[in-house]
Amino acid sequence: MDKKEQTIIEHLIEFRQRFLAVLACFFLVFLVGLLFSADIYRWLTSNFEQKLLVLGPDDILWIYISLASLVAFSLTLPFLVYQVWEFVRPALLANEARAVFAYIPATFLCFVMGLAFGFYFVTPAILQVLLSLGEGLFETRLTA
């Protein structure tokens, strides 16, 4: 590993470059997510029996921007972790770097499993409980 000492200015320059790379990645993934927001929305709501209700035309734009932001955050996170790793790694000893590097795949796997668990198990269960609260008392319409 390169153990070259850097000044504070060189550290800040490297940090800025990595930060701008992460922002560029987020922005590009956000734009792609915005292009496919309608398809993502259809996939997320495919299990509902009825179409969701929007209260105005601005809600549609808000939903698309929210979906694109969620996609951009989820897909940019591994790149962000990689950039943080590359920024910190030169300051670590070889055995410290190997020890930390072992956690990166496990962290990513736990993140993906957490997303899947929340989407497939927690959200449907919470939705059922909340819908059953007003059963027989109200006509419930779900807004997007």
N, C-alpha and C positions, 0 to 999 in steps of 0.2 A: 504494500500500500504506500501511497505517496504521503510522506510525513512533512511536506513543505509547510513552514509556518506562514500564515497569512495575517495581514494587518486587518484592523476592524473594517476598513473601507473595502478591502477585497472580499471579506465575509459578506458585507452588505451588498456588494455588487453581485456575488454569486446567489445570495438569497433573492435579490430582485429578479434575476434571470429565471430562477426556478419558480418564483411566484408568478411571473408573467407567463411562463410556460403552462402552469396549472390553470390560470385564468383563460388563456387561449384554448386549452383543451375543453374547459367547462363551456365556453362560449360556442365552440364548434359542435359539441355534443348537444348543447341546448338548441341550436338551430336545427340539427337533425331531428331531435326529439319534437320540436315544434312542427316539423314537416309531417311527422308520423303521429301527432297527437290524437287525431281522430281514430286511427287504427288502435292505438294504445287504449283509448277510452272504450272502444267497442270490446276489446279483449277483457278489460277490467270489469265491465258491466255485463258480460255475456251470461252470467249466472242469474241475473235478476229476471223476474217474471214480467215486469213492466218497465217501460222506459222511464228514466229519471226526469224530474221536472226542473226546468230552469226558470228563474223569475225575471229574467231580462236578457237582452242580447249581450250585455257586458259580462254576464256570467259565463257564457260560452268562451269568450276570450280568456277570462280568468282561469277557467278549467284547463284550457290548452296550455297556458303559461305555467300553471301549477304542475301539470303532468310533465312538461318539458323540463322544468326545474328539478323535479324528482328524478327523472331519468338522467339528467346531466349530473346531479349530485352522486347518484348511485354508480354511474359509469366512470366518473372522474375520480372518485375516491381511491381506487387502486393506483392511479397515476400520481395522485397527491401523496400517498404513502410512499411510493417509489421515490418521489422527489425529496421528501423529508429524509428518507433513508440515505440517498446519495449525498445529501447535505451534511448529515451527521456522521456517516461512516468513516470519513478520513480522521476524525477525532478519536476513534475507538482503536483499541488494540485488536490484534487478529483474533484472539480467543473471545473477546467481547463481541466482535462483529459476527462471528459464527453463532454465538449464543442468541443474539438478537435476531439474526436472519432466520433462525428456526421458527420464530413466532410469526413471521409475516404470512406464510401460507395459512397457518391456523387462524390468524385474525381475519383474513379474507374469507375463509370457509365459514367461520362463525357469523360474519356479516351476512353472507348470502343465505345461510340457514336461518338466521333471524328474520330476514325479509320474507322468506318462504313461509316460515312458521306464522308470522303475523298475518300474511295474506291468506293462507289456506286454513288456519285454525282459529286464530284470535278474532279476526274481523268478522267472519260468519257467526261465531258464537255471540259476540257482543251485539251484532245486528239483530239476531234472534231475540236476545234478552230485551233490548230496547224496544223492538216492535211489539213484544208481548205485553209491555207495560200498559199500553193504551188499547189493547185488544177489546173490541166490543164497545168501547167508549168513544173512539175517534175514528175518522177516516184518515188514514195515514198515507201521505204521499211523500216520497223521498225526493229531495232536491239533489241535484248533482253537486 
